[in-house]
Amino acid sequence: MNKAQGARSARRKPEIIDDKPGLDARRVATRLLGAVVDARSSLDAVTDSEHGHPQYVALDPRDRALVRAMLVTALRRRCGIEKAIMQRLDRPLPGNARSLSHILHIGAVQILFLDVPDSAAVDLAVSQAKSDPRNSRFSALVNGVLRNIARRKDAILQKIDEVVDAPEWFQTRLSEAYGAERAARILAAHRLEAPVDFTVKSDPKRWAEAFGGTVLANGSVRVDKLDTSVPELEGFDEGEWWVQDAAASLPAKLIGARPGMRVLDLCAAPGGKTAQLAHYGAKVTAVDLSASRLKRLAANLQRLKLDAEISKADGLTLTVEEPFDAVLLDAPCSSNGTVRRHPDVPWTKTPEDIEKLAELQRKLLEHAATLVRAGGTLVFANCSIDPLEGEAVVSQVLASDLGLELSTITASELTGAAHFITPEGYLRTLPDAAEAEEGKLQAVDGFFAARFVKR
């Protein structure tokens, strides 16, 4: 856009445009993109169908699905989209023009990645700018930038994968931990939609056929893309399965649960691992600090027809009358092993957050050691791929006098996951996509787990 166009746009007053189909959804998407990247709000929180942002909840289901798709793609492709926009500006946007930036991002997402006619994407973005007092003077700029992106869509898409879609600090930490080559593969995997994995109570082959999926090496059932909602699938009401990434199903197996074994599941909600342990026959006590998350856990167990004692308590101060045979601590973490499913994580977390969470994990692990009997098993796990939240925590705890000894994980315990066991005997899964290899789990969430025995 030239200077004359900018001057003309500056003289324009906001227009009242409220009845254009699709405009409400774009406004909500723009507002929520700002909530995530500017206020660091959780994407899942603001797009929760019951308790999310009021403007999101007020949309009909079809528009909510569109808003969610726009946001997920805008976050997965944030840096590539930003570059495409910046290349079409004479100068950077003003520092206080955040809402304008979000309008451009949502418009570009529709043009480049979603099945939305280019003309509709441009028209709605321009209408949104015109109706906003903060952005009405930039409506010509929005029109010019997005029309240019639409005209050069094919050329942009040919090169957009060359842009690394992550904050610089996130890239640096991955490279330092795993080397530049593997870090690049992890970052590339983060752009991909994650498959849906199911933990089934029995007969994985039968459920794979029912869902049009495949049976993974560990017995999980994987569907690359669901064509219907999870509650509508066969077996949901009967409680025959639950959704759980294949990597997330591995830590509970390290407990060695058996019928009658007393197991404490700390930080248990929403309950996938609790369900596993109960299904194995263990007497499970599920503890979490969040009452709302425990309510969800209870509902999940009821559907699955599985039993566990549920208790609201702080894992840092919990006391028990009798130590447990085993404790599973799936500790709060940065969740950066699940970016494929939660693309907001690199944009809502910071290095300082990781440091604070690692300290919390250490304290939780130290207290968990007091809750397991002598000779019992303690498994520490989380869905972070940052070594500060995994290997470093374990090293600190082993250096303390807590009566814990490392119980190394062996290949025979985790079918299909031997390649995820580290030389130290930890479990470390990574989400970098790899070609399917029979007998090996691939393309899973990032997880860490270590096992201890209490002296």
C-alpha positions as CSV (number, residue, x, y, z in Angstrom):
1,M,0.0,0.0,0.0
2,N,1.4,3.5,-0.9
3,K,1.3,6.6,1.2
4,A,-1.7,8.1,-0.6
5,Q,-3.8,5.1,0.2
6,G,-2.7,5.2,3.8
7,A,-3.8,8.9,4.0
8,R,-7.2,8.1,2.5
9,S,-7.7,5.2,4.9
10,A,-6.8,7.5,7.9
11,R,-9.8,9.7,7.0
12,R,-12.3,6.9,7.0
13,K,-14.7,6.5,10.0
14,P,-15.8,3.2,11.4
15,E,-18.8,1.7,9.6
16,I,-21.5,-0.2,11.4
17,I,-21.4,-3.7,9.9
18,D,-23.1,-6.3,12.1
19,D,-25.2,-8.5,9.8
20,K,-22.6,-9.9,7.4
21,P,-22.6,-13.7,7.5
22,G,-19.4,-15.1,9.0
23,L,-18.3,-11.8,10.5
24,D,-19.0,-12.8,14.1
25,A,-16.8,-15.9,13.8
26,R,-13.9,-13.8,12.4
27,R,-14.2,-11.3,15.2
28,V,-14.2,-14.0,17.8
29,A,-11.2,-15.7,16.2
30,T,-9.3,-12.4,16.1
31,R,-10.1,-11.7,19.7
32,L,-9.1,-15.1,20.9
33,L,-5.9,-15.1,18.9
34,G,-5.0,-12.0,20.9
35,A,-6.0,-13.7,24.1
36,V,-3.5,-16.5,23.4
37,V,-0.5,-14.6,22.0
38,D,-0.8,-11.4,23.9
39,A,-2.3,-12.5,27.3
40,R,-1.0,-16.1,27.1
41,S,-4.4,-17.6,27.7
42,S,-4.7,-21.3,27.1
43,L,-6.3,-22.2,23.7
44,D,-8.2,-25.0,25.2
45,A,-9.5,-22.7,28.0
46,V,-10.8,-20.0,25.7
47,T,-12.4,-22.5,23.3
48,D,-14.0,-24.7,25.8
49,S,-17.6,-25.3,24.6
50,E,-19.1,-24.8,28.1
51,H,-16.7,-22.6,30.0
52,G,-14.7,-20.8,27.3
53,H,-14.8,-17.2,26.2
54,P,-18.4,-16.0,26.3
55,Q,-18.3,-14.8,22.6
56,Y,-17.0,-18.2,21.6
57,V,-19.6,-20.1,23.6
58,A,-22.4,-17.9,22.0
59,L,-21.5,-19.1,18.5
60,D,-23.3,-22.0,16.9
61,P,-21.3,-25.3,16.8
62,R,-20.4,-24.9,13.1
63,D,-18.9,-21.4,13.7
64,R,-17.1,-22.7,16.8
65,A,-15.5,-25.4,14.8
66,L,-14.4,-22.8,12.2
67,V,-13.0,-20.5,14.9
68,R,-11.0,-23.4,16.4
69,A,-9.6,-24.4,13.0
70,M,-8.5,-20.8,12.3
71,L,-6.8,-20.5,15.7
72,V,-5.1,-23.8,15.6
73,T,-3.7,-23.1,12.1
74,A,-2.8,-19.5,12.9
75,L,-0.7,-20.8,15.9
76,R,0.9,-23.7,14.0
77,R,1.9,-21.4,11.1
78,R,2.4,-18.2,13.0
79,C,5.9,-17.3,11.9
80,G,5.3,-18.2,8.2
81,I,2.1,-16.1,8.2
82,E,3.9,-13.2,9.9
83,K,6.6,-13.3,7.2
84,A,4.1,-13.3,4.4
85,I,2.3,-10.3,5.9
86,M,5.5,-8.3,6.7
87,Q,6.8,-8.7,3.1
88,R,3.7,-6.8,1.9
89,L,4.0,-3.8,4.2
90,D,6.0,-0.7,3.5
91,R,6.9,-0.5,7.2
92,P,6.1,-2.6,10.3
93,L,2.7,-2.2,11.9
94,P,2.6,0.2,14.9
95,G,3.5,-1.5,18.2
96,N,0.0,-0.8,19.6
97,A,-1.8,-2.3,16.5
98,R,-2.1,-5.8,17.9
99,S,-5.7,-6.2,16.9
100,L,-4.9,-5.2,13.4
101,S,-2.1,-7.8,13.3
102,H,-4.6,-10.4,14.4
103,I,-7.1,-9.5,11.7
104,L,-4.4,-9.9,9.1
105,H,-3.3,-13.3,10.5
106,I,-6.8,-14.7,10.6
107,G,-7.4,-13.4,7.1
108,A,-4.2,-14.9,5.8
109,V,-4.9,-18.3,7.5
110,Q,-8.2,-18.6,5.6
111,I,-6.5,-17.7,2.2
112,L,-3.5,-19.9,2.6
113,F,-4.7,-23.0,4.6
114,L,-8.5,-23.2,4.9
115,D,-11.2,-24.0,2.4
116,V,-12.5,-20.4,2.4
117,P,-12.9,-18.5,-0.9
118,D,-10.2,-15.8,-1.1
119,S,-12.7,-13.1,-1.9
120,A,-14.8,-13.9,1.2
121,A,-11.7,-14.0,3.4
122,V,-10.6,-10.6,2.2
123,D,-14.1,-9.0,2.3
124,L,-14.7,-10.2,5.9
125,A,-11.3,-9.0,7.1
126,V,-11.9,-5.6,5.5
127,S,-15.4,-5.4,7.0
128,Q,-14.0,-6.3,10.4
129,A,-11.4,-3.5,10.2
130,K,-14.0,-0.9,9.0
131,S,-16.3,-1.7,11.9
132,D,-13.5,-1.4,14.5
133,P,-12.7,2.2,15.7
134,R,-9.1,1.1,16.3
135,N,-8.6,-0.3,12.8
136,S,-11.0,1.5,10.5
137,R,-8.3,3.8,9.1
138,F,-6.3,0.6,8.1
139,S,-9.1,-1.0,6.1
140,A,-7.3,-0.2,2.8
141,L,-4.1,-1.7,4.1
142,V,-6.0,-4.9,5.1
143,N,-7.5,-5.1,1.7
144,G,-4.2,-4.6,-0.1
145,V,-2.1,-7.0,2.0
146,L,-4.6,-9.8,1.8
147,R,-5.4,-9.4,-1.9
148,N,-1.6,-9.6,-2.5
149,I,-1.3,-12.8,-0.5
150,A,-4.3,-14.3,-2.4
151,R,-2.7,-13.5,-5.8
152,R,0.6,-15.0,-4.7
153,K,-0.7,-17.9,-2.7
154,D,1.0,-20.7,-4.6
155,A,4.4,-19.0,-4.4
156,I,4.0,-18.3,-0.7
157,L,3.0,-21.9,0.1
158,Q,6.0,-23.2,-1.9
159,K,8.4,-21.5,0.6
160,I,6.4,-21.3,3.8
161,D,7.8,-24.5,5.3
162,E,11.2,-22.9,5.2
163,V,10.1,-20.6,8.0
164,V,10.5,-22.1,11.5
165,D,7.1,-21.7,13.3
166,A,8.3,-21.3,16.9
167,P,9.6,-18.5,19.1
168,E,13.4,-18.2,19.0
169,W,13.8,-19.3,22.7
170,F,11.9,-22.5,22.0
171,Q,14.0,-23.3,18.9
172,T,17.2,-22.7,20.9
173,R,16.2,-25.0,23.8
174,L,15.3,-27.8,21.4
175,S,18.6,-27.5,19.5
176,E,20.6,-27.5,22.7
177,A,18.8,-30.6,23.9
178,Y,18.6,-32.7,20.8
179,G,20.8,-31.1,18.1
180,A,19.8,-29.0,15.2
181,E,18.8,-31.8,12.9
182,R,16.4,-33.5,15.3
183,A,15.1,-30.2,16.6
184,A,14.1,-29.3,13.0
185,R,12.2,-32.6,12.7
186,I,10.4,-31.9,16.0
187,L,9.4,-28.4,14.9
188,A,8.2,-29.8,11.5
189,A,6.1,-32.4,13.3
190,H,4.5,-29.6,15.3
191,R,2.9,-28.3,12.1
192,L,1.0,-31.6,11.6
193,E,-2.3,-32.6,13.0
194,A,-1.9,-35.3,15.5
195,P,-3.6,-38.6,15.1
196,V,-6.2,-39.9,17.6
197,D,-5.1,-42.8,19.7
198,F,-7.3,-45.0,21.8
199,T,-6.6,-47.2,24.7
200,V,-9.0,-50.2,24.4
201,K,-10.0,-52.6,27.1
202,S,-9.7,-55.6,24.8
203,D,-9.5,-56.8,21.2
204,P,-7.6,-53.9,19.6
205,K,-8.0,-55.4,16.1
206,R,-11.8,-55.3,16.4
207,W,-11.7,-51.6,17.4
208,A,-9.2,-50.8,14.7
209,E,-11.6,-52.2,12.1
210,A,-14.6,-50.4,13.6
211,F,-12.8,-47.1,13.5
212,G,-11.0,-47.5,10.2
213,G,-7.6,-47.3,12.1
214,T,-4.6,-49.5,12.8
215,V,-3.3,-51.3,15.9
216,L,0.0,-49.9,17.2
217,A,2.9,-51.9,18.6
218,N,1.8,-51.2,22.2
219,G,-1.8,-52.2,21.6
220,S,-3.2,-48.8,21.2
221,V,-5.6,-48.1,18.2
222,R,-4.7,-45.2,16.0
223,V,-7.0,-43.2,13.6
224,D,-5.2,-40.6,11.5
225,K,-8.3,-38.4,11.2
226,L,-11.8,-38.9,12.8
227,D,-14.8,-38.2,10.6
228,T,-17.1,-37.9,13.6
229,S,-17.0,-36.7,17.2
230,V,-15.6,-39.1,19.8
231,P,-18.9,-39.5,21.7
232,E,-20.6,-40.7,18.5
233,L,-18.2,-43.6,18.0
234,E,-19.2,-47.1,18.6
235,G,-18.3,-48.3,22.1
236,F,-18.3,-44.9,23.7
237,D,-21.4,-45.3,25.8
238,E,-20.4,-48.8,26.7
239,G,-17.0,-47.6,28.0
240,E,-15.0,-49.9,25.8
241,W,-12.1,-47.4,25.3
242,W,-10.8,-44.0,26.0
243,V,-8.8,-41.5,24.0
244,Q,-5.1,-41.5,25.1
245,D,-2.0,-40.8,23.1
246,A,0.1,-43.9,22.8
247,A,3.0,-42.3,24.6
248,A,0.8,-41.2,27.5
249,S,-0.2,-44.8,28.0
250,L,3.4,-46.0,28.7
251,P,4.1,-44.5,32.2
252,A,1.3,-46.4,33.9
253,K,2.6,-49.7,32.5
254,L,5.9,-49.1,34.4
255,I,4.0,-49.5,37.7
256,G,3.5,-53.2,37.1
257,A,0.0,-53.0,38.4
258,R,-1.8,-56.2,39.4
259,P,-5.1,-57.1,41.1
260,G,-5.3,-55.8,44.6
261,M,-2.2,-53.6,44.4
262,R,-2.6,-50.3,46.2
263,V,-1.6,-47.5,43.8
264,L,-1.7,-43.7,44.3
265,D,-2.2,-41.7,41.2
266,L,-1.0,-38.1,41.9
267,C,-2.2,-35.2,39.7
268,A,-4.5,-37.8,38.2
269,A,-7.1,-35.8,36.3
270,P,-8.5,-36.2,33.6
271,G,-7.9,-39.8,34.4
272,G,-6.4,-41.7,31.5
273,K,-3.7,-43.3,33.6
274,T,-6.2,-43.9,36.5
275,A,-8.3,-45.8,34.1
276,Q,-5.4,-47.9,33.0
277,L,-4.4,-48.8,36.6
278,A,-8.0,-49.6,37.5
279,H,-8.4,-51.7,34.4
280,Y,-5.3,-53.7,35.4
281,G,-7.1,-54.5,38.7
282,A,-5.2,-52.2,41.1
283,K,-7.0,-50.4,44.0
284,V,-6.4,-46.9,42.8
285,T,-6.6,-43.6,44.8
286,A,-6.8,-40.7,42.4
287,V,-5.7,-37.4,43.8
288,D,-5.8,-33.9,42.1
289,L,-6.0,-30.3,43.4
290,S,-8.7,-29.3,40.9
291,A,-12.3,-30.1,41.8
292,S,-13.5,-29.4,38.3
293,R,-10.9,-31.8,36.8
294,L,-11.8,-34.4,39.4
295,K,-15.4,-34.1,38.4
296,R,-14.4,-34.9,34.8
297,L,-12.3,-37.8,36.0
298,A,-15.2,-39.2,37.9
299,A,-17.4,-38.9,34.8
300,N,-14.8,-40.7,32.7
301,L,-14.5,-43.6,35.2
302,Q,-18.3,-43.9,35.4
303,R,-18.5,-44.2,31.6
304,L,-15.7,-46.7,31.5
305,K,-17.3,-48.7,34.4
306,L,-14.1,-48.6,36.4
307,D,-13.6,-47.8,40.1
308,A,-11.2,-45.6,42.0
309,E,-11.2,-43.7,45.2
310,I,-11.2,-40.0,44.3
311,S,-9.7,-37.3,46.6
312,K,-9.2,-33.6,46.2
313,A,-5.8,-32.8,47.8
314,D,-2.5,-31.0,47.2
315,G,0.2,-33.4,46.1
316,L,2.7,-31.3,48.0
317,T,1.1,-31.8,51.4
318,L,-0.9,-35.0,51.1
319,T,-0.6,-37.4,54.0
320,V,-1.7,-41.0,54.1
321,E,-2.3,-43.5,56.9
322,E,-0.5,-46.3,55.1
323,P,2.1,-45.9,52.4
324,F,1.1,-47.2,49.0
325,D,2.6,-50.1,47.1
326,A,3.2,-47.8,44.2
327,V,2.8,-44.1,43.3
328,L,2.4,-42.6,39.8
329,L,3.2,-38.9,39.6
330,D,2.3,-37.4,36.3
331,A,3.5,-34.0,37.3
332,P,2.3,-30.6,36.0
333,C,4.6,-29.4,33.3
334,S,5.0,-27.0,30.3
335,S,3.2,-29.6,28.1
336,N,5.7,-28.8,25.3
337,G,5.6,-32.5,24.2
338,T,2.0,-32.0,23.1
339,V,2.5,-29.0,20.7
340,R,0.9,-31.0,17.8
341,R,-2.3,-31.0,19.9
342,H,-1.8,-27.7,21.7
343,P,0.0,-25.3,19.3
344,D,-0.5,-22.4,21.8
345,V,2.1,-23.9,24.1
346,P,5.3,-22.3,22.6
347,W,3.4,-18.9,22.6
348,T,2.0,-19.1,26.1
349,K,4.9,-20.5,28.0
350,T,8.3,-19.0,28.7
351,P,11.7,-20.3,29.9
352,E,10.9,-18.8,33.3
353,D,7.7,-21.0,33.3
354,I,9.7,-24.1,32.6
355,E,12.1,-23.3,35.5
356,K,9.2,-22.8,37.9
357,L,7.5,-26.0,36.8
358,A,10.7,-28.0,37.1
359,E,11.1,-26.8,40.7
360,L,7.5,-27.8,41.4
361,Q,8.1,-31.2,39.9
362,R,11.1,-31.7,42.1
363,K,9.1,-30.8,45.2
364,L,6.2,-33.1,44.2
365,L,8.6,-36.0,43.5
366,E,10.3,-35.5,46.8
367,H,7.0,-35.6,48.7
368,A,5.7,-38.5,46.6
369,A,8.7,-40.5,47.9
370,T,7.2,-40.3,51.4
371,L,3.9,-41.9,50.2
372,V,5.3,-45.2,48.9
373,R,6.3,-48.1,51.1
374,A,9.7,-49.6,51.4
375,G,10.3,-51.8,48.4
376,G,7.5,-50.0,46.5
377,T,7.6,-48.4,43.1
378,L,7.5,-44.7,42.2
379,V,7.1,-43.5,38.6
380,F,7.6,-39.9,37.7
381,A,6.3,-38.7,34.4
382,N,5.3,-35.6,32.4
383,C,4.6,-34.5,28.8
384,S,7.5,-32.1,28.5
385,I,10.4,-32.6,26.1
386,D,12.6,-30.1,27.9
387,P,15.4,-31.9,29.9
388,L,15.0,-29.4,32.7
389,E,11.6,-30.9,33.4
390,G,12.8,-34.5,33.1
391,E,16.4,-35.7,33.4
392,A,17.5,-32.7,35.5
393,V,14.7,-33.3,38.0
394,V,15.6,-36.9,38.4
395,S,19.3,-36.1,38.8
396,Q,18.5,-33.7,41.6
397,V,16.2,-36.2,43.4
398,L,18.7,-39.0,43.1
399,A,21.4,-36.7,44.7
400,S,19.1,-36.2,47.7
401,D,18.8,-38.6,50.6
402,L,15.2,-39.7,49.9
403,G,15.7,-43.4,50.0
404,L,15.1,-43.7,46.2
405,E,17.0,-45.8,43.8
406,L,16.6,-45.7,40.0
407,S,14.9,-48.7,38.6
408,T,15.9,-48.7,35.0
409,I,13.3,-49.3,32.3
410,T,13.9,-52.3,30.0
411,A,12.8,-53.0,26.4
412,S,10.8,-56.1,27.4
413,E,8.4,-54.0,29.5
414,L,7.3,-51.6,26.7
415,T,6.5,-53.4,23.5
416,G,7.3,-51.2,20.5
417,A,9.0,-48.5,22.6
418,A,12.6,-49.9,23.1
419,H,13.9,-47.1,20.9
420,F,12.5,-44.5,23.4
421,I,14.5,-45.9,26.3
422,T,17.6,-43.8,27.0
423,P,21.0,-45.1,28.0
424,E,20.2,-44.1,31.6
425,G,17.1,-46.2,31.7
426,Y,14.6,-43.4,31.3
427,L,11.7,-43.3,28.9
428,R,11.9,-40.3,26.5
429,T,9.5,-40.2,23.6
430,L,9.7,-37.4,21.0
431,P,7.1,-36.2,18.5
432,D,9.3,-36.0,15.5
433,A,7.6,-37.8,12.6
434,A,9.4,-40.8,11.2
435,E,8.5,-43.3,8.5
436,A,6.3,-46.1,9.9
437,E,8.4,-49.1,10.9
438,E,6.7,-52.3,11.9
439,G,6.9,-53.1,15.6
440,K,7.9,-49.5,16.6
441,L,5.8,-46.7,18.0
442,Q,6.2,-43.5,15.9
443,A,4.7,-40.0,15.7
444,V,3.7,-39.9,19.4
445,D,3.5,-37.1,21.9
446,G,6.7,-36.1,23.8
447,F,6.9,-37.8,27.2
448,F,9.4,-38.4,29.9
449,A,9.3,-41.1,32.6
450,A,11.7,-42.4,35.2
451,R,11.1,-45.2,37.7
452,F,12.4,-45.5,41.3
453,V,12.2,-48.2,44.0
454,K,12.0,-47.1,47.6
455,R,14.7,-48.6,49.9
